[in-house]
């Protein structure tokens, strides 16, 4: 079970970096060309980031010094 939590934590970390990268890229593209890149594309990535923050608060933290 400990391996699964580490893998899940790594997947969530990679996902968080990807979502932040997409948000920053879409913020720039929306600012530079709002007709071709509307705010609707940007809001969905923001919702995903909020969902990721909620998921992080709900899941138990990965503690390497866990004592049984």
N, CA, C and O atoms as a Maestro MAE file, in Angstrom:
{
 s_m_m2io_version
 :::
 2.0.0
}

f_m_ct {
 s_m_title
 :::
 protein
 m_atom[272] {
  # First column is atom index #
  i_m_mmod_type
  r_m_x_coord
  r_m_y_coord
  r_m_z_coord
  i_m_residue_number
  s_m_chain_name
  s_m_pdb_residue_name
  s_m_pdb_atom_name
  i_m_atomic_number
  :::
  1 25 0.819 -1.194 0.000 1 A "UNK " " N  " 7
  2 3 0.000 0.000 0.000 1 A "UNK " " CA " 6
  3 2 0.867 1.263 0.000 1 A "UNK " " C  " 6
  4 15 0.476 2.302 -0.533 1 A "UNK " " O  " 8
  5 25 2.046 1.150 0.608 2 A "UNK " " N  " 7
  6 3 2.936 2.301 0.660 2 A "UNK " " CA " 6
  7 2 3.460 2.656 -0.730 2 A "UNK " " C  " 6
  8 15 3.610 3.833 -1.055 2 A "UNK " " O  " 8
  9 25 3.741 1.633 -1.558 3 A "UNK " " N  " 7
  10 3 4.191 1.891 -2.921 3 A "UNK " " CA " 6
  11 2 3.112 2.606 -3.722 3 A "UNK " " C  " 6
  12 15 3.399 3.521 -4.493 3 A "UNK " " O  " 8
  13 25 1.880 2.181 -3.532 4 A "UNK " " N  " 7
  14 3 0.763 2.787 -4.260 4 A "UNK " " CA " 6
  15 2 0.621 4.260 -3.903 4 A "UNK " " C  " 6
  16 15 0.372 5.088 -4.780 4 A "UNK " " O  " 8
  17 25 0.774 4.593 -2.636 5 A "UNK " " N  " 7
  18 3 0.626 5.993 -2.225 5 A "UNK " " CA " 6
  19 2 1.769 6.845 -2.784 5 A "UNK " " C  " 6
  20 15 1.555 8.008 -3.128 5 A "UNK " " O  " 8
  21 25 2.972 6.288 -2.878 6 A "UNK " " N  " 7
  22 3 4.084 7.026 -3.458 6 A "UNK " " CA " 6
  23 2 3.870 7.244 -4.955 6 A "UNK " " C  " 6
  24 15 4.149 8.325 -5.474 6 A "UNK " " O  " 8
  25 25 3.379 6.227 -5.641 7 A "UNK " " N  " 7
  26 3 3.114 6.348 -7.072 7 A "UNK " " CA " 6
  27 2 1.997 7.359 -7.307 7 A "UNK " " C  " 6
  28 15 2.089 8.192 -8.209 7 A "UNK " " O  " 8
  29 25 0.952 7.289 -6.504 8 A "UNK " " N  " 7
  30 3 -0.154 8.239 -6.624 8 A "UNK " " CA " 6
  31 2 0.313 9.662 -6.349 8 A "UNK " " C  " 6
  32 15 -0.098 10.591 -7.044 8 A "UNK " " O  " 8
  33 25 1.151 9.842 -5.364 9 A "UNK " " N  " 7
  34 3 1.704 11.162 -5.073 9 A "UNK " " CA " 6
  35 2 2.540 11.697 -6.220 9 A "UNK " " C  " 6
  36 15 2.478 12.885 -6.533 9 A "UNK " " O  " 8
  37 25 3.323 10.831 -6.849 10 A "UNK " " N  " 7
  38 3 4.134 11.235 -7.992 10 A "UNK " " CA " 6
  39 2 3.259 11.607 -9.183 10 A "UNK " " C  " 6
  40 15 3.529 12.595 -9.865 10 A "UNK " " O  " 8
  41 25 2.219 10.827 -9.436 11 A "UNK " " N  " 7
  42 3 1.297 11.116 -10.538 11 A "UNK " " CA " 6
  43 2 0.589 12.449 -10.300 11 A "UNK " " C  " 6
  44 15 0.436 13.242 -11.228 11 A "UNK " " O  " 8
  45 25 0.163 12.696 -9.078 12 A "UNK " " N  " 7
  46 3 -0.489 13.969 -8.757 12 A "UNK " " CA " 6
  47 2 0.469 15.148 -8.912 12 A "UNK " " C  " 6
  48 15 0.057 16.220 -9.354 12 A "UNK " " O  " 8
  49 25 1.727 14.968 -8.558 13 A "UNK " " N  " 7
  50 3 2.713 16.024 -8.714 13 A "UNK " " CA " 6
  51 2 2.941 16.356 -10.187 13 A "UNK " " C  " 6
  52 15 2.974 17.528 -10.563 13 A "UNK " " O  " 8
  53 25 3.097 15.337 -11.011 14 A "UNK " " N  " 7
  54 3 3.289 15.547 -12.446 14 A "UNK " " CA " 6
  55 2 2.051 16.198 -13.053 14 A "UNK " " C  " 6
  56 15 2.162 17.096 -13.887 14 A "UNK " " O  " 8
  57 25 0.879 15.745 -12.637 15 A "UNK " " N  " 7
  58 3 -0.364 16.327 -13.145 15 A "UNK " " CA " 6
  59 2 -0.473 17.793 -12.758 15 A "UNK " " C  " 6
  60 15 -0.902 18.616 -13.567 15 A "UNK " " O  " 8
  61 25 -0.091 18.128 -11.534 16 A "UNK " " N  " 7
  62 3 -0.158 19.505 -11.074 16 A "UNK " " CA " 6
  63 2 0.773 20.404 -11.888 16 A "UNK " " C  " 6
  64 15 0.395 21.518 -12.251 16 A "UNK " " O  " 8
  65 25 1.985 19.930 -12.175 17 A "UNK " " N  " 7
  66 3 2.903 20.715 -12.993 17 A "UNK " " CA " 6
  67 2 2.356 20.918 -14.408 17 A "UNK " " C  " 6
  68 15 2.490 22.001 -14.976 17 A "UNK " " O  " 8
  69 25 1.748 19.890 -14.968 18 A "UNK " " N  " 7
  70 3 1.190 20.006 -16.313 18 A "UNK " " CA " 6
  71 2 0.036 21.012 -16.348 18 A "UNK " " C  " 6
  72 15 -0.054 21.822 -17.271 18 A "UNK " " O  " 8
  73 25 -0.830 20.963 -15.361 19 A "UNK " " N  " 7
  74 3 -1.966 21.885 -15.313 19 A "UNK " " CA " 6
  75 2 -1.478 23.323 -15.143 19 A "UNK " " C  " 6
  76 15 -2.003 24.230 -15.789 19 A "UNK " " O  " 8
  77 25 -0.493 23.542 -14.293 20 A "UNK " " N  " 7
  78 3 0.047 24.885 -14.106 20 A "UNK " " CA " 6
  79 2 0.707 25.371 -15.391 20 A "UNK " " C  " 6
  80 15 0.564 26.538 -15.758 20 A "UNK " " O  " 8
  81 25 1.427 24.488 -16.077 21 A "UNK " " N  " 7
  82 3 2.038 24.850 -17.361 21 A "UNK " " CA " 6
  83 2 0.968 25.256 -18.373 21 A "UNK " " C  " 6
  84 15 1.122 26.266 -19.060 21 A "UNK " " O  " 8
  85 25 -0.112 24.482 -18.474 22 A "UNK " " N  " 7
  86 3 -1.194 24.813 -19.403 22 A "UNK " " CA " 6
  87 2 -1.859 26.130 -19.028 22 A "UNK " " C  " 6
  88 15 -2.189 26.921 -19.912 22 A "UNK " " O  " 8
  89 25 -2.062 26.384 -17.741 23 A "UNK " " N  " 7
  90 3 -2.672 27.641 -17.310 23 A "UNK " " CA " 6
  91 2 -1.808 28.839 -17.691 23 A "UNK " " C  " 6
  92 15 -2.319 29.832 -18.208 23 A "UNK " " O  " 8
  93 25 -0.513 28.752 -17.442 24 A "UNK " " N  " 7
  94 3 0.378 29.865 -17.769 24 A "UNK " " CA " 6
  95 2 0.424 30.078 -19.277 24 A "UNK " " C  " 6
  96 15 0.382 31.217 -19.742 24 A "UNK " " O  " 8
  97 25 0.509 28.999 -20.040 25 A "UNK " " N  " 7
  98 3 0.529 29.111 -21.499 25 A "UNK " " CA " 6
  99 2 -0.762 29.724 -22.015 25 A "UNK " " C  " 6
  100 15 -0.726 30.623 -22.857 25 A "UNK " " O  " 8
  101 25 -1.896 29.255 -21.526 26 A "UNK " " N  " 7
  102 3 -3.175 29.795 -21.991 26 A "UNK " " CA " 6
  103 2 -3.393 31.232 -21.521 26 A "UNK " " C  " 6
  104 15 -4.033 32.011 -22.228 26 A "UNK " " O  " 8
  105 25 -2.879 31.604 -20.350 27 A "UNK " " N  " 7
  106 3 -2.953 33.000 -19.926 27 A "UNK " " CA " 6
  107 2 -2.214 33.900 -20.911 27 A "UNK " " C  " 6
  108 15 -2.712 34.962 -21.284 27 A "UNK " " O  " 8
  109 25 -1.036 33.474 -21.326 28 A "UNK " " N  " 7
  110 3 -0.273 34.250 -22.291 28 A "UNK " " CA " 6
  111 2 -0.990 34.307 -23.645 28 A "UNK " " C  " 6
  112 15 -1.109 35.375 -24.245 28 A "UNK " " O  " 8
  113 25 -1.465 33.157 -24.118 29 A "UNK " " N  " 7
  114 3 -2.133 33.123 -25.423 29 A "UNK " " CA " 6
  115 2 -3.438 33.912 -25.407 29 A "UNK " " C  " 6
  116 15 -3.769 34.569 -26.393 29 A "UNK " " O  " 8
  117 25 -4.178 33.859 -24.315 30 A "UNK " " N  " 7
  118 3 -5.420 34.617 -24.215 30 A "UNK " " CA " 6
  119 2 -5.131 36.119 -24.186 30 A "UNK " " C  " 6
  120 15 -5.881 36.915 -24.751 30 A "UNK " " O  " 8
  121 25 -4.053 36.491 -23.532 31 A "UNK " " N  " 7
  122 3 -3.685 37.911 -23.485 31 A "UNK " " CA " 6
  123 2 -3.224 38.406 -24.862 31 A "UNK " " C  " 6
  124 15 -3.564 39.515 -25.274 31 A "UNK " " O  " 8
  125 25 -2.452 37.577 -25.563 32 A "UNK " " N  " 7
  126 3 -1.906 38.032 -26.839 32 A "UNK " " CA " 6
  127 2 -2.889 37.907 -27.994 32 A "UNK " " C  " 6
  128 15 -2.830 38.708 -28.927 32 A "UNK " " O  " 8
  129 25 -3.787 36.933 -27.963 33 A "UNK " " N  " 7
  130 3 -4.737 36.735 -29.059 33 A "UNK " " CA " 6
  131 2 -6.066 36.237 -28.491 33 A "UNK " " C  " 6
  132 15 -6.337 35.037 -28.533 33 A "UNK " " O  " 8
  133 25 -6.903 37.141 -27.958 34 A "UNK " " N  " 7
  134 3 -8.140 36.708 -27.293 34 A "UNK " " CA " 6
  135 2 -9.201 36.146 -28.239 34 A "UNK " " C  " 6
  136 15 -10.100 35.433 -27.794 34 A "UNK " " O  " 8
  137 25 -9.114 36.451 -29.531 35 A "UNK " " N  " 7
  138 3 -10.116 35.932 -30.465 35 A "UNK " " CA " 6
  139 2 -9.897 34.444 -30.710 35 A "UNK " " C  " 6
  140 15 -10.848 33.663 -30.718 35 A "UNK " " O  " 8
  141 25 -8.652 34.061 -30.909 36 A "UNK " " N  " 7
  142 3 -8.351 32.659 -31.206 36 A "UNK " " CA " 6
  143 2 -8.320 31.782 -29.950 36 A "UNK " " C  " 6
  144 15 -8.609 30.588 -30.026 36 A "UNK " " O  " 8
  145 25 -7.977 32.356 -28.808 37 A "UNK " " N  " 7
  146 3 -7.900 31.628 -27.546 37 A "UNK " " CA " 6
  147 2 -8.830 32.285 -26.523 37 A "UNK " " C  " 6
  148 15 -8.391 33.134 -25.748 37 A "UNK " " O  " 8
  149 25 -10.104 31.903 -26.513 38 A "UNK " " N  " 7
  150 3 -11.044 32.536 -25.575 38 A "UNK " " CA " 6
  151 2 -10.806 32.072 -24.135 38 A "UNK " " C  " 6
  152 15 -10.087 31.104 -23.888 38 A "UNK " " O  " 8
  153 25 -11.416 32.772 -23.210 39 A "UNK " " N  " 7
  154 3 -11.266 32.455 -21.787 39 A "UNK " " CA " 6
  155 2 -11.880 31.110 -21.417 39 A "UNK " " C  " 6
  156 15 -11.524 30.539 -20.386 39 A "UNK " " O  " 8
  157 25 -12.795 30.592 -22.233 40 A "UNK " " N  " 7
  158 3 -13.413 29.304 -21.918 40 A "UNK " " CA " 6
  159 2 -12.379 28.191 -21.839 40 A "UNK " " C  " 6
  160 15 -12.488 27.306 -20.991 40 A "UNK " " O  " 8
  161 25 -11.378 28.226 -22.713 41 A "UNK " " N  " 7
  162 3 -10.316 27.216 -22.656 41 A "UNK " " CA " 6
  163 2 -9.537 27.313 -21.353 41 A "UNK " " C  " 6
  164 15 -9.117 26.304 -20.787 41 A "UNK " " O  " 8
  165 25 -9.353 28.520 -20.895 42 A "UNK " " N  " 7
  166 3 -8.571 28.754 -19.691 42 A "UNK " " CA " 6
  167 2 -9.325 28.346 -18.430 42 A "UNK " " C  " 6
  168 15 -8.719 27.831 -17.490 42 A "UNK " " O  " 8
  169 25 -10.622 28.566 -18.398 43 A "UNK " " N  " 7
  170 3 -11.381 28.272 -17.177 43 A "UNK " " CA " 6
  171 2 -11.413 26.778 -16.859 43 A "UNK " " C  " 6
  172 15 -11.399 26.408 -15.685 43 A "UNK " " O  " 8
  173 25 -11.454 25.918 -17.865 44 A "UNK " " N  " 7
  174 3 -11.475 24.483 -17.584 44 A "UNK " " CA " 6
  175 2 -10.187 24.026 -16.916 44 A "UNK " " C  " 6
  176 15 -10.221 23.178 -16.024 44 A "UNK " " O  " 8
  177 25 -9.056 24.574 -17.333 45 A "UNK " " N  " 7
  178 3 -7.798 24.217 -16.683 45 A "UNK " " CA " 6
  179 2 -7.754 24.765 -15.262 45 A "UNK " " C  " 6
  180 15 -7.168 24.142 -14.377 45 A "UNK " " O  " 8
  181 25 -8.366 25.919 -15.035 46 A "UNK " " N  " 7
  182 3 -8.464 26.447 -13.676 46 A "UNK " " CA " 6
  183 2 -9.316 25.553 -12.795 46 A "UNK " " C  " 6
  184 15 -8.981 25.315 -11.634 46 A "UNK " " O  " 8
  185 25 -10.422 25.055 -13.343 47 A "UNK " " N  " 7
  186 3 -11.266 24.120 -12.587 47 A "UNK " " CA " 6
  187 2 -10.506 22.841 -12.251 47 A "UNK " " C  " 6
  188 15 -10.650 22.298 -11.156 47 A "UNK " " O  " 8
  189 25 -9.700 22.362 -13.191 48 A "UNK " " N  " 7
  190 3 -8.903 21.164 -12.912 48 A "UNK " " CA " 6
  191 2 -7.882 21.418 -11.803 48 A "UNK " " C  " 6
  192 15 -7.633 20.542 -10.975 48 A "UNK " " O  " 8
  193 25 -7.296 22.610 -11.787 49 A "UNK " " N  " 7
  194 3 -6.345 22.933 -10.732 49 A "UNK " " CA " 6
  195 2 -7.042 23.021 -9.379 49 A "UNK " " C  " 6
  196 15 -6.493 22.566 -8.375 49 A "UNK " " O  " 8
  197 25 -8.222 23.590 -9.336 50 A "UNK " " N  " 7
  198 3 -8.998 23.643 -8.089 50 A "UNK " " CA " 6
  199 2 -9.370 22.233 -7.630 50 A "UNK " " C  " 6
  200 15 -9.308 21.933 -6.437 50 A "UNK " " O  " 8
  201 25 -9.754 21.374 -8.566 51 A "UNK " " N  " 7
  202 3 -10.058 19.980 -8.223 51 A "UNK " " CA " 6
  203 2 -8.818 19.286 -7.673 51 A "UNK " " C  " 6
  204 15 -8.917 18.498 -6.733 51 A "UNK " " O  " 8
  205 25 -7.654 19.568 -8.246 52 A "UNK " " N  " 7
  206 3 -6.422 18.964 -7.767 52 A "UNK " " CA " 6
  207 2 -6.102 19.438 -6.349 52 A "UNK " " C  " 6
  208 15 -5.655 18.648 -5.518 52 A "UNK " " O  " 8
  209 25 -6.325 20.703 -6.074 53 A "UNK " " N  " 7
  210 3 -6.096 21.223 -4.721 53 A "UNK " " CA " 6
  211 2 -7.052 20.558 -3.727 53 A "UNK " " C  " 6
  212 15 -6.658 20.200 -2.617 53 A "UNK " " O  " 8
  213 25 -8.306 20.400 -4.137 54 A "UNK " " N  " 7
  214 3 -9.273 19.730 -3.263 54 A "UNK " " CA " 6
  215 2 -8.873 18.277 -3.030 54 A "UNK " " C  " 6
  216 15 -8.950 17.777 -1.908 54 A "UNK " " O  " 8
  217 25 -8.443 17.599 -4.099 55 A "UNK " " N  " 7
  218 3 -8.040 16.207 -3.988 55 A "UNK " " CA " 6
  219 2 -6.854 16.071 -3.048 55 A "UNK " " C  " 6
  220 15 -6.791 15.127 -2.260 55 A "UNK " " O  " 8
  221 25 -5.920 16.999 -3.124 56 A "UNK " " N  " 7
  222 3 -4.754 16.970 -2.248 56 A "UNK " " CA " 6
  223 2 -5.149 17.150 -0.786 56 A "UNK " " C  " 6
  224 15 -4.532 16.557 0.099 56 A "UNK " " O  " 8
  225 25 -6.165 17.956 -0.526 57 A "UNK " " N  " 7
  226 3 -6.586 18.165 0.859 57 A "UNK " " CA " 6
  227 2 -7.386 16.984 1.398 57 A "UNK " " C  " 6
  228 15 -7.413 16.761 2.608 57 A "UNK " " O  " 8
  229 25 -8.034 16.229 0.525 58 A "UNK " " N  " 7
  230 3 -8.849 15.090 0.958 58 A "UNK " " CA " 6
  231 2 -7.999 13.842 1.168 58 A "UNK " " C  " 6
  232 15 -8.221 13.097 2.123 58 A "UNK " " O  " 8
  233 25 -7.027 13.605 0.287 59 A "UNK " " N  " 7
  234 3 -6.188 12.418 0.403 59 A "UNK " " CA " 6
  235 2 -5.258 12.544 1.604 59 A "UNK " " C  " 6
  236 15 -4.829 13.645 1.949 59 A "UNK " " O  " 8
  237 25 -4.949 11.424 2.233 60 A "UNK " " N  " 7
  238 3 -4.003 11.486 3.357 60 A "UNK " " CA " 6
  239 2 -2.607 11.818 2.839 60 A "UNK " " C  " 6
  240 15 -2.244 11.438 1.725 60 A "UNK " " O  " 8
  241 25 -1.827 12.527 3.652 61 A "UNK " " N  " 7
  242 3 -0.487 12.905 3.226 61 A "UNK " " CA " 6
  243 2 0.426 11.685 3.223 61 A "UNK " " C  " 6
  244 15 0.223 10.728 3.971 61 A "UNK " " O  " 8
  245 25 1.420 11.748 2.373 62 A "UNK " " N  " 7
  246 3 2.385 10.658 2.282 62 A "UNK " " CA " 6
  247 2 3.498 10.957 3.282 62 A "UNK " " C  " 6
  248 15 4.283 11.890 3.110 62 A "UNK " " O  " 8
  249 25 3.542 10.151 4.314 63 A "UNK " " N  " 7
  250 3 4.514 10.356 5.392 63 A "UNK " " CA " 6
  251 2 5.513 9.228 5.358 63 A "UNK " " C  " 6
  252 15 5.149 8.076 5.595 63 A "UNK " " O  " 8
  253 25 6.779 9.530 5.066 64 A "UNK " " N  " 7
  254 3 7.812 8.491 4.975 64 A "UNK " " CA " 6
  255 2 8.248 7.994 6.352 64 A "UNK " " C  " 6
  256 15 8.744 6.872 6.466 64 A "UNK " " O  " 8
  257 25 8.078 8.789 7.379 65 A "UNK " " N  " 7
  258 3 8.484 8.398 8.729 65 A "UNK " " CA " 6
  259 2 7.318 7.789 9.507 65 A "UNK " " C  " 6
  260 15 7.243 7.918 10.729 65 A "UNK " " O  " 8
  261 25 6.433 7.140 8.806 66 A "UNK " " N  " 7
  262 3 5.241 6.582 9.454 66 A "UNK " " CA " 6
  263 2 5.628 5.403 10.339 66 A "UNK " " C  " 6
  264 15 6.341 4.496 9.910 66 A "UNK " " O  " 8
  265 25 5.151 5.429 11.572 67 A "UNK " " N  " 7
  266 3 5.425 4.355 12.520 67 A "UNK " " CA " 6
  267 2 4.163 3.534 12.707 67 A "UNK " " C  " 6
  268 15 3.080 4.079 12.922 67 A "UNK " " O  " 8
  269 25 4.310 2.219 12.623 68 A "UNK " " N  " 7
  270 3 3.154 1.305 12.804 68 A "UNK " " CA " 6
  271 2 3.049 0.839 14.220 68 A "UNK " " C  " 6
  272 15 2.146 0.071 14.552 68 A "UNK " " O  " 8
  :::
 }
 m_bond[271] {
  # First column is bond index #
  i_m_from
  i_m_to
  i_m_order
  :::
  1 1 2 1
  2 2 3 1
  3 3 4 2
  4 3 5 1
  5 5 6 1
  6 6 7 1
  7 7 8 2
  8 7 9 1
  9 9 10 1
  10 10 11 1
  11 11 12 2
  12 11 13 1
  13 13 14 1
  14 14 15 1
  15 15 16 2
  16 15 17 1
  17 17 18 1
  18 18 19 1
  19 19 20 2
  20 19 21 1
  21 21 22 1
  22 22 23 1
  23 23 24 2
  24 23 25 1
  25 25 26 1
  26 26 27 1
  27 27 28 2
  28 27 29 1
  29 29 30 1
  30 30 31 1
  31 31 32 2
  32 31 33 1
  33 33 34 1
  34 34 35 1
  35 35 36 2
  36 35 37 1
  37 37 38 1
  38 38 39 1
  39 39 40 2
  40 39 41 1
  41 41 42 1
  42 42 43 1
  43 43 44 2
  44 43 45 1
  45 45 46 1
  46 46 47 1
  47 47 48 2
  48 47 49 1
  49 49 50 1
  50 50 51 1
  51 51 52 2
  52 51 53 1
  53 53 54 1
  54 54 55 1
  55 55 56 2
  56 55 57 1
  57 57 58 1
  58 58 59 1
  59 59 60 2
  60 59 61 1
  61 61 62 1
  62 62 63 1
  63 63 64 2
  64 63 65 1
  65 65 66 1
  66 66 67 1
  67 67 68 2
  68 67 69 1
  69 69 70 1
  70 70 71 1
  71 71 72 2
  72 71 73 1
  73 73 74 1
  74 74 75 1
  75 75 76 2
  76 75 77 1
  77 77 78 1
  78 78 79 1
  79 79 80 2
  80 79 81 1
  81 81 82 1
  82 82 83 1
  83 83 84 2
  84 83 85 1
  85 85 86 1
  86 86 87 1
  87 87 88 2
  88 87 89 1
  89 89 90 1
  90 90 91 1
  91 91 92 2
  92 91 93 1
  93 93 94 1
  94 94 95 1
  95 95 96 2
  96 95 97 1
  97 97 98 1
  98 98 99 1
  99 99 100 2
  100 99 101 1
  101 101 102 1
  102 102 103 1
  103 103 104 2
  104 103 105 1
  105 105 106 1
  106 106 107 1
  107 107 108 2
  108 107 109 1
  109 109 110 1
  110 110 111 1
  111 111 112 2
  112 111 113 1
  113 113 114 1
  114 114 115 1
  115 115 116 2
  116 115 117 1
  117 117 118 1
  118 118 119 1
  119 119 120 2
  120 119 121 1
  121 121 122 1
  122 122 123 1
  123 123 124 2
  124 123 125 1
  125 125 126 1
  126 126 127 1
  127 127 128 2
  128 127 129 1
  129 129 130 1
  130 130 131 1
  131 131 132 2
  132 131 133 1
  133 133 134 1
  134 134 135 1
  135 135 136 2
  136 135 137 1
  137 137 138 1
  138 138 139 1
  139 139 140 2
  140 139 141 1
  141 141 142 1
  142 142 143 1
  143 143 144 2
  144 143 145 1
  145 145 146 1
  146 146 147 1
  147 147 148 2
  148 147 149 1
  149 149 150 1
  150 150 151 1
  151 151 152 2
  152 151 153 1
  153 153 154 1
  154 154 155 1
  155 155 156 2
  156 155 157 1
  157 157 158 1
  158 158 159 1
  159 159 160 2
  160 159 161 1
  161 161 162 1
  162 162 163 1
  163 163 164 2
  164 163 165 1
  165 165 166 1
  166 166 167 1
  167 167 168 2
  168 167 169 1
  169 169 170 1
  170 170 171 1
  171 171 172 2
  172 171 173 1
  173 173 174 1
  174 174 175 1
  175 175 176 2
  176 175 177 1
  177 177 178 1
  178 178 179 1
  179 179 180 2
  180 179 181 1
  181 181 182 1
  182 182 183 1
  183 183 184 2
  184 183 185 1
  185 185 186 1
  186 186 187 1
  187 187 188 2
  188 187 189 1
  189 189 190 1
  190 190 191 1
  191 191 192 2
  192 191 193 1
  193 193 194 1
  194 194 195 1
  195 195 196 2
  196 195 197 1
  197 197 198 1
  198 198 199 1
  199 199 200 2
  200 199 201 1
  201 201 202 1
  202 202 203 1
  203 203 204 2
  204 203 205 1
  205 205 206 1
  206 206 207 1
  207 207 208 2
  208 207 209 1
  209 209 210 1
  210 210 211 1
  211 211 212 2
  212 211 213 1
  213 213 214 1
  214 214 215 1
  215 215 216 2
  216 215 217 1
  217 217 218 1
  218 218 219 1
  219 219 220 2
  220 219 221 1
  221 221 222 1
  222 222 223 1
  223 223 224 2
  224 223 225 1
  225 225 226 1
  226 226 227 1
  227 227 228 2
  228 227 229 1
  229 229 230 1
  230 230 231 1
  231 231 232 2
  232 231 233 1
  233 233 234 1
  234 234 235 1
  235 235 236 2
  236 235 237 1
  237 237 238 1
  238 238 239 1
  239 239 240 2
  240 239 241 1
  241 241 242 1
  242 242 243 1
  243 243 244 2
  244 243 245 1
  245 245 246 1
  246 246 247 1
  247 247 248 2
  248 247 249 1
  249 249 250 1
  250 250 251 1
  251 251 252 2
  252 251 253 1
  253 253 254 1
  254 254 255 1
  255 255 256 2
  256 255 257 1
  257 257 258 1
  258 258 259 1
  259 259 260 2
  260 259 261 1
  261 261 262 1
  262 262 263 1
  263 263 264 2
  264 263 265 1
  265 265 266 1
  266 266 267 1
  267 267 268 2
  268 267 269 1
  269 269 270 1
  270 270 271 1
  271 271 272 2
  :::
 }
}
